[in-house]
Amino acid sequence: MSYYKNHVFVCTNLRADGTQSCNQFKAQEMRDYMKKRSKELGLVGCGDVRVNSAGCLNRCELGPILVIYPEETWYTFVDKDDIDEIINEHLVKGNIVERLLVDSQSPC
């Protein structure tokens, strides 16, 4: 069993060689917004929701990317509206946001 009800990892990687990476699409800004919004909604606390930055999740071609555990649900997002939908539907209500899902299977 996971310590957190939901543990969110947002890829904030920026590749030095200039190839596509999540932080080229404001991933750090969106991670900061998600963390702030989750706190405002009272979702963050001991054993509840935790929002973290992640190094490269090796899915940058689909990016920006975040993954929520323990469900292992992978999402892409564009803006604060997408982040709000993930918070409200997945973190609050426990529903998968189908339109933002990315394939969870490893491309390797």
C-alpha positions in Angstrom: 0.0 0.0 0.0 1.2 3.5 -0.9 2.0 6.0 1.9 0.1 8.7 0.0 -3.4 8.4 -1.2 -2.0 9.9 -4.5 1.6 10.6 -5.2 2.0 12.8 -8.3 5.3 13.1 -10.2 5.5 15.8 -12.8 8.4 15.6 -15.2 10.3 18.9 -15.2 13.3 17.8 -17.1 15.0 20.1 -19.6 17.4 18.3 -21.9 20.6 20.1 -22.5 20.9 19.0 -26.1 17.7 20.9 -27.0 15.6 17.8 -27.9 12.0 17.8 -26.8 11.6 17.7 -23.1 8.7 18.4 -20.7 10.1 21.7 -19.3 10.0 23.2 -22.8 6.2 23.2 -22.3 6.1 25.0 -18.9 6.1 21.8 -16.9 7.8 23.4 -13.8 5.2 26.2 -13.9 2.3 23.6 -14.1 3.9 21.5 -11.3 4.1 24.6 -9.1 0.5 25.5 -9.9 -0.7 21.9 -9.2 1.1 21.9 -5.8 -0.3 25.3 -4.8 -3.9 24.4 -6.0 -3.8 21.1 -4.2 -2.8 22.9 -1.0 -5.6 25.4 -1.4 -8.1 22.6 -1.8 -6.9 20.9 1.4 -5.7 17.8 -0.5 -2.1 18.0 0.8 -1.4 16.5 4.2 0.0 13.5 6.0 -0.8 10.5 3.8 -3.0 12.4 1.4 -1.8 14.0 -1.8 1.9 14.7 -2.6 3.0 16.6 -5.7 6.7 16.3 -6.7 9.0 17.2 -9.5 10.5 14.3 -11.3 13.6 14.1 -13.4 13.1 12.6 -16.9 10.4 10.0 -17.0 11.6 9.1 -20.5 8.2 10.0 -22.1 9.2 13.5 -23.4 7.8 12.8 -26.9 4.4 12.7 -25.3 5.1 15.6 -22.9 4.6 17.3 -20.8 3.9 14.3 -18.7 2.9 13.4 -15.1 2.2 10.1 -13.4 0.0 9.5 -10.4 0.6 6.6 -8.1 -0.5 4.2 -6.8 -2.7 3.8 -9.8 0.2 4.3 -12.3 -2.0 6.7 -14.3 -0.1 8.7 -16.9 -1.3 12.1 -18.2 -0.3 14.8 -20.5 -1.4 18.4 -20.1 -1.2 21.7 -21.8 -2.4 24.4 -19.3 -3.9 25.2 -15.9 -7.3 24.0 -17.2 -5.9 20.5 -17.8 -4.2 20.5 -14.4 -7.5 21.7 -12.7 -9.3 18.8 -14.4 -6.8 16.3 -13.2 -7.0 17.6 -9.7 -10.8 17.8 -9.6 -11.5 14.5 -11.3 -8.6 12.3 -10.4 -7.4 13.6 -7.0 -10.7 14.7 -5.6 -13.3 12.3 -7.2 -11.1 9.4 -8.1 -12.1 9.4 -11.8 -9.7 8.9 -14.7 -9.5 11.9 -17.1 -9.7 9.9 -20.3 -8.9 12.7 -22.7 -5.5 13.4 -21.1 -4.4 9.8 -20.7 -1.3 8.6 -22.3 -0.4 4.9 -22.9 1.1 3.5 -19.7 3.0 0.8 -21.5 6.8 1.2 -21.8 8.0 1.9 -25.3 11.2 -0.1 -24.6 
